[in-house]
Amino acid sequence: MSGRGVIGVSSGHTAVEGTTSSGIAIYGGVDAGARGRGVVGVSGSRTAIEGNSTSGDAVYGVSKSGIGVHGKGGHLGGYFEGNVQITGDLSIQGVSIQAWLQRIITLEKLIDNLLTRLQILNEKNQTPPKKNRGASCIMDYDPEAPPSDAVVGVKVHGGGFYADKVVTVMQVARPQNGQDSQFANTKADSSGGYLVRRSVLKNFPKQPVELYAIGSMSGITSNTAGMNI
């Protein structure tokens, strides 16, 4: 047979309607190997095929070896209102989203390295103003630190660094350690000053703790300040 199985025509109402409580309301099938189409919807300016559901899938497409849902449009191939969940891989122009993300991460790292190099070159080409030539480091007990039997509140402050640049406070190594260690990191204010508050473990008996500040980019180094803790 080659004619039409069912045809419905209406000028203002439903042409064909199927209703079921538990089965399939309308079913369109094509024999294996045939070139026909199970269901076709055609519209000049309105929705060709519409699916509505209260709690189930409004449109569900399954294919054993082909594409489950294929959309092609002159404006957009697909449009989604709401969240979209993808359990498999997502490809953009033949490249997986994971590969795109890796490219972006690599590019961000290259940009960060370039910006760091440019900042170093700019600081090296700057002539430090006179107020930055006498970088200082002052170490005091922190009066705002809460009392403790285990630690001591310390306030480290000073000036003479580039404004808004990173200042690293270093702790002088004890003879048995042999290498200075980072005590704290901060950023100089608009006048080149800095302030750091930290807690330091108490030693029994007391031992000297010595600190100095250094500009991470400029290399400007302060005096060494210390106290017995």
Buried (B, 14 or more C-beta within 10 A) or exposed (E): EEEEEEEEEEEEEEEEEEEEEEEEEEEEEEEEEEEEEEEEEEEEEEEEEEEEEEEEEEEEEEEEEEEEEEEEEEEEEEEEEEEEEEEEEEEEEEEEEEEBEEEEEEEEEEEEEEEEEEEBEEBEEEEBEEEBEEBBBBBEEBEEBEEEEEBBBBBBBBBBBBEEBBBBBBBBEEEEEEEBEEBBEBEBBEEBBBBBBBBBEEEEEEEEBBBBBBBBBBEBBBBEBBBEB
